[in-house]
């Protein structure tokens, strides 16, 4: 193989490996589109002789082939990951809201203190 052919082959291998890693890294939660651009269908596996879990559900690419470039994710795992992701986002939003409310309480406490000081000063002026 000459040098240019070897370089082309090496680039194709690198692209293939990158595509596999992109597909693996993007499989989290409920997929919206497959990395190939295909739509995701809700697949229910039919009963077969060797099947111990008939009716198992999957999120599957409409163009699914077992080559590593297409999604076929068990439904339960996708739902579990999606719930974990939503729970994390909810906790972050609650934490941000709590920080905002704490700042607001601190600001109002400072205003009350300032008003207390002003009232004390007025009482001194009026009653002395």
Secondary structure, 3 states (H helix, E strand, C coil): CCHHHHHHHHHHHHHHHHHHHHHHHHCCCCCCECCCCCEEEEEECCCCCCCCCCCCEEEEECCCCCCCCCCEEEHHHHHHHHHHHHHHHHHHHHHHHHHHHHHHHHHHHHHHHHHHHHHHHHHHHHHC
